């Protein structure tokens, strides 16, 4: 039941009314921890997507001539 509550981040009113005050506080703390965990997970995914795009833009190819006049490229 706790796993379902943490997944949905919703507590049915009937269950909430039956819980003692200390268990309500523990439940709300666990729900907040889950919210923070999901937030950090989304931020990490977003940063990964952004850095992936930036690194693709930094790739370049440079053509040069060696001492003999032959072309070569630097990737």
N, CA, C and O atoms as a printed pandas DataFrame, in Angstrom:
     atom_number atom_name residue_name chain_id  residue_number  x_coord  y_coord  z_coord
0              1         N          UNK        A               1    0.826   -1.197    0.000
1              2        CA          UNK        A               1    0.000    0.000    0.000
2              3         C          UNK        A               1    0.872    1.263    0.000
3              4         O          UNK        A               1    0.577    2.233   -0.698
4              5         N          UNK        A               2    1.947    1.232    0.795
5              6        CA          UNK        A               2    2.851    2.383    0.852
6              7         C          UNK        A               2    3.495    2.635   -0.507
7              8         O          UNK        A               2    3.650    3.783   -0.924
8              9         N          UNK        A               3    3.868    1.559   -1.195
9             10        CA          UNK        A               3    4.481    1.709   -2.516
10            11         C          UNK        A               3    3.510    2.383   -3.485
11            12         O          UNK        A               3    3.914    3.236   -4.275
12            13         N          UNK        A               4    2.237    2.007   -3.426
13            14        CA          UNK        A               4    1.228    2.613   -4.299
14            15         C          UNK        A               4    1.041    4.091   -3.971
15            16         O          UNK        A               4    0.911    4.915   -4.876
16            17         N          UNK        A               5    1.027    4.430   -2.689
17            18        CA          UNK        A               5    0.876    5.829   -2.272
18            19         C          UNK        A               5    2.060    6.650   -2.756
19            20         O          UNK        A               5    1.882    7.757   -3.263
20            21         N          UNK        A               6    3.283    6.110   -2.600
21            22        CA          UNK        A               6    4.474    6.839   -3.044
22            23         C          UNK        A               6    4.534    6.950   -4.562
23            24         O          UNK        A               6    5.043    7.936   -5.094
24            25         N          UNK        A               7    4.018    5.947   -5.257
25            26        CA          UNK        A               7    3.998    6.004   -6.720
26            27         C          UNK        A               7    3.034    7.076   -7.206
27            28         O          UNK        A               7    3.370    7.863   -8.091
28            29         N          UNK        A               8    1.832    7.111   -6.628
29            30        CA          UNK        A               8    0.800    8.059   -7.055
30            31         C          UNK        A               8    0.938    9.421   -6.382
31            32         O          UNK        A               8    0.418   10.420   -6.879
32            33         N          UNK        A               9    1.641    9.459   -5.247
33            34        CA          UNK        A               9    1.741   10.664   -4.414
34            35         C          UNK        A               9    0.355   11.181   -4.038
35            36         O          UNK        A               9    0.097   12.385   -4.025
36            37         N          UNK        A              10   -0.524   10.230   -3.732
37            38        CA          UNK        A              10   -1.894   10.550   -3.331
38            39         C          UNK        A              10   -2.311    9.581   -2.232
39            40         O          UNK        A              10   -2.105    8.373   -2.345
40            41         N          UNK        A              11   -2.897   10.121   -1.172
41            42        CA          UNK        A              11   -3.380    9.292   -0.066
42            43         C          UNK        A              11   -4.899    9.398   -0.031
43            44         O          UNK        A              11   -5.435   10.500    0.082
44            45         N          UNK        A              12   -5.607    8.263   -0.125
45            46        CA          UNK        A              12   -7.062    8.313   -0.009
46            47         C          UNK        A              12   -7.478    8.856    1.360
47            48         O          UNK        A              12   -6.836    8.581    2.373
48            49         N          UNK        A              13   -8.550    9.622    1.370
49            50        CA          UNK        A              13   -9.015   10.279    2.596
50            51         C          UNK        A              13   -9.328    9.274    3.697
51            52         O          UNK        A              13   -9.062    9.546    4.868
52            53         N          UNK        A              14   -9.891    8.113    3.345
53            54        CA          UNK        A              14  -10.241    7.110    4.347
54            55         C          UNK        A              14   -8.996    6.628    5.089
55            56         O          UNK        A              14   -9.012    6.475    6.311
56            57         N          UNK        A              15   -7.933    6.393    4.352
57            58        CA          UNK        A              15   -6.690    5.925    4.974
58            59         C          UNK        A              15   -6.079    7.028    5.820
59            60         O          UNK        A              15   -5.595    6.778    6.925
60            61         N          UNK        A              16   -6.101    8.235    5.305
61            62        CA          UNK        A              16   -5.510    9.360    6.026
62            63         C          UNK        A              16   -6.231    9.614    7.348
63            64         O          UNK        A              16   -5.594    9.940    8.349
64            65         N          UNK        A              17   -7.546    9.467    7.355
65            66        CA          UNK        A              17   -8.321    9.678    8.584
66            67         C          UNK        A              17   -8.010    8.623    9.648
67            68         O          UNK        A              17   -8.087    8.909   10.843
68            69         N          UNK        A              18   -7.660    7.411    9.223
69            70        CA          UNK        A              18   -7.397    6.323   10.161
70            71         C          UNK        A              18   -5.996    6.384   10.771
71            72         O          UNK        A              18   -5.759    5.780   11.817
72            73         N          UNK        A              19   -5.070    7.097   10.143
73            74        CA          UNK        A              19   -3.684    7.118   10.623
74            75         C          UNK        A              19   -3.506    8.028   11.831
75            76         O          UNK        A              19   -4.117    9.094   11.903
76            77         N          UNK        A              20   -2.671    7.611   12.780
77            78        CA          UNK        A              20   -2.318    8.511   13.884
78            79         C          UNK        A              20   -1.433    9.648   13.366
79            80         O          UNK        A              20   -0.865    9.560   12.277
80            81         N          UNK        A              21   -1.327   10.690   14.143
81            82        CA          UNK        A              21   -0.612   11.898   13.711
82            83         C          UNK        A              21    0.858   11.627   13.385
83            84         O          UNK        A              21    1.375   12.156   12.401
84            85         N          UNK        A              22    1.534   10.817   14.190
85            86        CA          UNK        A              22    2.954   10.556   13.934
86            87         C          UNK        A              22    3.162    9.776   12.637
87            88         O          UNK        A              22    4.141   10.011   11.928
88            89         N          UNK        A              23    2.253    8.850   12.318
89            90        CA          UNK        A              23    2.362    8.110   11.064
90            91         C          UNK        A              23    2.039    9.002    9.865
91            92         O          UNK        A              23    2.606    8.821    8.787
92            93         N          UNK        A              24    1.138    9.958   10.047
93            94        CA          UNK        A              24    0.854   10.918    8.974
94            95         C          UNK        A              24    2.106   11.725    8.651
95            96         O          UNK        A              24    2.430   11.943    7.484
96            97         N          UNK        A              25    2.807   12.168    9.697
97            98        CA          UNK        A              25    4.020   12.950    9.479
98            99         C          UNK        A              25    5.086   12.128    8.764
99           100         O          UNK        A              25    5.763   12.632    7.868
100          101         N          UNK        A              26    5.236   10.878    9.155
101          102        CA          UNK        A              26    6.204   10.000    8.494
102          103         C          UNK        A              26    5.823    9.803    7.033
103          104         O          UNK        A              26    6.679    9.851    6.150
104          105         N          UNK        A              27    4.538    9.581    6.784
105          106        CA          UNK        A              27    4.062    9.386    5.416
106          107         C          UNK        A              27    4.323   10.621    4.565
107          108         O          UNK        A              27    4.784   10.499    3.430
108          109         N          UNK        A              28    4.038   11.795    5.088
109          110        CA          UNK        A              28    4.264   13.017    4.323
110          111         C          UNK        A              28    5.752   13.256    4.084
111          112         O          UNK        A              28    6.133   13.765    3.029
112          113         N          UNK        A              29    6.595   12.897    5.047
113          114        CA          UNK        A              29    8.048   13.016    4.845
114          115         C          UNK        A              29    8.511   12.083    3.729
115          116         O          UNK        A              29    9.327   12.470    2.893
116          117         N          UNK        A              30    7.997   10.865    3.715
117          118        CA          UNK        A              30    8.356    9.911    2.658
118          119         C          UNK        A              30    7.873   10.406    1.294
119          120         O          UNK        A              30    8.573   10.263    0.291
120          121         N          UNK        A              31    6.675   10.986    1.265
121          122        CA          UNK        A              31    6.154   11.514    0.002
122          123         C          UNK        A              31    7.019   12.668   -0.491
123          124         O          UNK        A              31    7.277   12.787   -1.688
124          125         N          UNK        A              32    7.463   13.509    0.422
125          126        CA          UNK        A              32    8.332   14.629    0.047
126          127         C          UNK        A              32    9.681   14.122   -0.468
127          128         O          UNK        A              32   10.213   14.651   -1.444
128          129         N          UNK        A              33   10.231   13.101    0.189
129          130        CA          UNK        A              33   11.482   12.506   -0.282
130          131         C          UNK        A              33   11.322   11.972   -1.704
131          132         O          UNK        A              33   12.224   12.113   -2.529
132          133         N          UNK        A              34   10.181   11.365   -1.985
133          134        CA          UNK        A              34    9.924   10.839   -3.327
134          135         C          UNK        A              34    9.818   11.976   -4.338
135          136         O          UNK        A              34   10.320   11.855   -5.456
136          137         N          UNK        A              35    9.172   13.075   -3.960
137          138        CA          UNK        A              35    9.087   14.231   -4.854
138          139         C          UNK        A              35   10.469   14.775   -5.175
139          140         O          UNK        A              35   10.762   15.077   -6.332
140          141         N          UNK        A              36   11.314   14.901   -4.172
141          142        CA          UNK        A              36   12.669   15.425   -4.369
142          143         C          UNK        A              36   13.481   14.468   -5.235
143          144         O          UNK        A              36   14.228   14.908   -6.109
144          145         N          UNK        A              37   13.340   13.162   -5.001
145          146        CA          UNK        A              37   14.061   12.168   -5.798
146          147         C          UNK        A              37   13.662   12.267   -7.268
147          148         O          UNK        A              37   14.518   12.247   -8.152
148          149         N          UNK        A              38   12.359   12.374   -7.524
149          150        CA          UNK        A              38   11.886   12.496   -8.906
150          151         C          UNK        A              38   12.375   13.785   -9.550
151          152         O          UNK        A              38   12.719   13.797  -10.732
152          153         N          UNK        A              39   12.407   14.873   -8.781
153          154        CA          UNK        A              39   12.893   16.152   -9.293
154          155         C          UNK        A              39   14.355   16.030   -9.721
155          156         O          UNK        A              39   14.718   16.439  -10.824
156          157         N          UNK        A              40   15.186   15.471   -8.853
157          158        CA          UNK        A              40   16.604   15.329   -9.175
158          159         C          UNK        A              40   16.805   14.395  -10.371
159          160         O          UNK        A              40   17.702   14.608  -11.186
160          161         N          UNK        A              41   15.976   13.376  -10.469
161          162        CA          UNK        A              41   16.058   12.456  -11.600
162          163         C          UNK        A              41   15.737   13.185  -12.905
163          164         O          UNK        A              41   16.446   13.016  -13.897
164          165         N          UNK        A              42   14.676   13.993  -12.913
165          166        CA          UNK        A              42   14.316   14.764  -14.110
166          167         C          UNK        A              42   15.397   15.775  -14.471
167          168         O          UNK        A              42   15.716   15.952  -15.647
168          169         N          UNK        A              43   15.963   16.441  -13.460
169          170        CA          UNK        A              43   17.030   17.412  -13.708
170          171         C          UNK        A              43   18.249   16.733  -14.327
171          172         O          UNK        A              43   18.858   17.276  -15.249
172          173         N          UNK        A              44   18.606   15.556  -13.830
173          174        CA          UNK        A              44   19.756   14.832  -14.367
174          175         C          UNK        A              44   19.503   14.423  -15.817
175          176         O          UNK        A              44   20.399   14.527  -16.655
176          177         N          UNK        A              45   18.286   13.957  -16.118
177          178        CA          UNK        A              45   17.947   13.588  -17.493
178          179         C          UNK        A              45   17.997   14.808  -18.409
179          180         O          UNK        A              45   18.501   14.722  -19.529
180          181         N          UNK        A              46   17.482   15.933  -17.942
181          182        CA          UNK        A              46   17.484   17.161  -18.737
182          183         C          UNK        A              46   18.912   17.627  -19.005
183          184         O          UNK        A              46   19.237   18.006  -20.130
184          185         N          UNK        A              47   19.760   17.601  -17.991
185          186        CA          UNK        A              47   21.157   17.995  -18.171
186          187         C          UNK        A              47   21.870   17.063  -19.130
187          188         O          UNK        A              47   22.692   17.509  -19.931
188          189         N          UNK        A              48   21.569   15.777  -19.061
189          190        CA          UNK        A              48   22.183   14.815  -19.966
190          191         C          UNK        A              48   21.765   15.099  -21.405
191          192         O          UNK        A              48   22.593   15.058  -22.315
192          193         N          UNK        A              49   20.479   15.386  -21.611
193          194        CA          UNK        A              49   20.008   15.697  -22.966
194          195         C          UNK        A              49   20.633   16.978  -23.492
195          196         O          UNK        A              49   21.001   17.049  -24.665
196          197         N          UNK        A              50   20.758   17.988  -22.647
197          198        CA          UNK        A              50   21.340   19.258  -23.083
198          199         C          UNK        A              50   22.819   19.117  -23.390
199          200         O          UNK        A              50   23.284   19.646  -24.399
200          201         N          UNK        A              51   23.562   18.428  -22.561
201          202        CA          UNK        A              51   24.992   18.265  -22.816
202          203         C          UNK        A              51   25.231   17.384  -24.023
203          204         O          UNK        A              51   26.227   17.561  -24.725
204          205         N          UNK        A              52   24.347   16.441  -24.280
205          206        CA          UNK        A              52   24.469   15.602  -25.473
206          207         C          UNK        A              52   24.329   16.430  -26.734
207          208         O          UNK        A              52   25.046   16.195  -27.707
208          209         N          UNK        A              53   23.432   17.382  -26.737
209          210        CA          UNK        A              53   23.243   18.245  -27.907
210          211         C          UNK        A              53   24.425   19.184  -28.092
211          212         O          UNK        A              53   24.866   19.417  -29.217
212          213         N          UNK        A              54   24.931   19.713  -27.011
213          214        CA          UNK        A              54   26.046   20.654  -27.100
214          215         C          UNK        A              54   27.294   19.950  -27.616
215          216         O          UNK        A              54   28.017   20.505  -28.443
216          217         N          UNK        A              55   27.552   18.746  -27.142
217          218        CA          UNK        A              55   28.760   18.047  -27.566
218          219         C          UNK        A              55   28.699   17.705  -29.053
219          220         O          UNK        A              55   29.740   17.645  -29.707
220          221         N          UNK        A              56   27.525   17.482  -29.591
221          222        CA          UNK        A              56   27.410   17.205  -31.014
222          223         C          UNK        A              56   27.785   18.424  -31.841
223          224         O          UNK        A              56   28.345   18.277  -32.927
224          225         N          UNK        A              57   27.491   19.615  -31.358
225          226        CA          UNK        A              57   27.793   20.829  -32.096
226          227         C          UNK        A              57   29.284   21.138  -32.111
227          228         O          UNK        A              57   29.747   21.848  -33.003
228          229         N          UNK        A              58   30.043   20.632  -31.159
229          230        CA          UNK        A              58   31.456   20.949  -31.053
230          231         C          UNK        A              58   32.320   20.123  -31.995
231          232         O          UNK        A              58   33.515   20.401  -32.100
232          233         N          UNK        A              59   31.788   19.140  -32.673
233          234        CA          UNK        A              59   32.577   18.309  -33.571
234          235         C          UNK        A              59   32.905   19.099  -34.835
235          236         O          UNK        A              59   32.072   19.830  -35.370
236          237         N          UNK        A              60   34.128   18.930  -35.290
237          238        CA          UNK        A              60   34.534   19.631  -36.504
238          239         C          UNK        A              60   35.612   18.833  -37.217
239          240         O          UNK        A              60   36.262   17.974  -36.622
240          241         N          UNK        A              61   35.793   19.122  -38.489
241          242        CA          UNK        A              61   36.827   18.501  -39.311
242          243         C          UNK        A              61   37.700   19.616  -39.859
243          244         O          UNK        A              61   37.195   20.610  -40.380
244          245         N          UNK        A              62   39.024   19.448  -39.739
245          246        CA          UNK        A              62   39.960   20.447  -40.237
246          247         C          UNK        A              62   40.857   19.794  -41.284
247          248         O          UNK        A              62   41.464   18.754  -41.029
248          249         N          UNK        A              63   40.936   20.408  -42.458
249          250        CA          UNK        A              63   41.813   19.917  -43.517
250          251         C          UNK        A              63   43.114   20.700  -43.481
251          252         O          UNK        A              63   43.110   21.926  -43.370
252          253         N          UNK        A              64   44.240   19.973  -43.578
253          254        CA          UNK        A              64   45.555   20.609  -43.523
254          255         C          UNK        A              64   46.472   19.998  -44.572
255          256         O          UNK        A              64   46.171   18.963  -45.166
256          257         N          UNK        A              65   47.585   20.660  -44.778
257          258        CA          UNK        A              65   48.614   20.150  -45.681
258          259         C          UNK        A              65   49.818   19.720  -44.859
259          260         O          UNK        A              65   50.223   20.409  -43.923
260          261         N          UNK        A              66   50.394   18.560  -45.224
261          262        CA          UNK        A              66   51.605   18.139  -44.523
262          263         C          UNK        A              66   52.833   18.754  -45.196
263          264         O          UNK        A              66   52.683   19.573  -46.103
264          265         N          UNK        A              67   54.032   18.382  -44.776
265          266        CA          UNK        A              67   55.267   18.962  -45.318
266          267         C          UNK        A              67   55.450   18.690  -46.805
267          268         O          UNK        A              67   56.103   19.470  -47.499
268          269         N          UNK        A              68   54.884   17.597  -47.300
269          270        CA          UNK        A              68   55.004   17.240  -48.714
270          271         C          UNK        A              68   53.902   17.857  -49.563
271          272         O          UNK        A              68   53.896   17.678  -50.781
272          273         N          UNK        A              69   52.978   18.572  -48.957
273          274        CA          UNK        A              69   51.884   19.190  -49.701
274          275         C          UNK        A              69   50.661   18.301  -49.849
275          276         O          UNK        A              69   49.722   18.657  -50.561
276          277         N          UNK        A              70   50.658   17.152  -49.189
277          278        CA          UNK        A              70   49.499   16.259  -49.253
278          279         C          UNK        A              70   48.465   16.695  -48.217
279          280         O          UNK        A              70   48.802   17.113  -47.109
280          281         N          UNK        A              71   47.199   16.586  -48.611
281          282        CA          UNK        A              71   46.123   16.953  -47.692
282          283         C          UNK        A              71   45.885   15.843  -46.676
283          284         O          UNK        A              71   46.002   14.660  -46.996
284          285         N          UNK        A              72   45.557   16.228  -45.470
285          286        CA          UNK        A              72   45.129   15.303  -44.439
286          287         C          UNK        A              72   44.094   16.011  -43.583
287          288         O          UNK        A              72   44.013   17.240  -43.598
288          289         N          UNK        A              73   43.321   15.269  -42.856
289          290        CA          UNK        A              73   42.261   15.905  -42.061
290          291         C          UNK        A              73   42.423   15.571  -40.586
291          292         O          UNK        A              73   42.915   14.506  -40.213
292          293         N          UNK        A              74   42.000   16.498  -39.781
293          294        CA          UNK        A              74   42.022   16.359  -38.330
294          295         C          UNK        A              74   40.579   16.356  -37.851
295          296         O          UNK        A              74   39.839   17.314  -38.071
296          297         N          UNK        A              75   40.194   15.287  -37.206
297          298        CA          UNK        A              75   38.816   15.180  -36.721
298          299         C          UNK        A              75   38.781   15.464  -35.242
299          300         O          UNK        A              75   37.713   15.426  -34.631
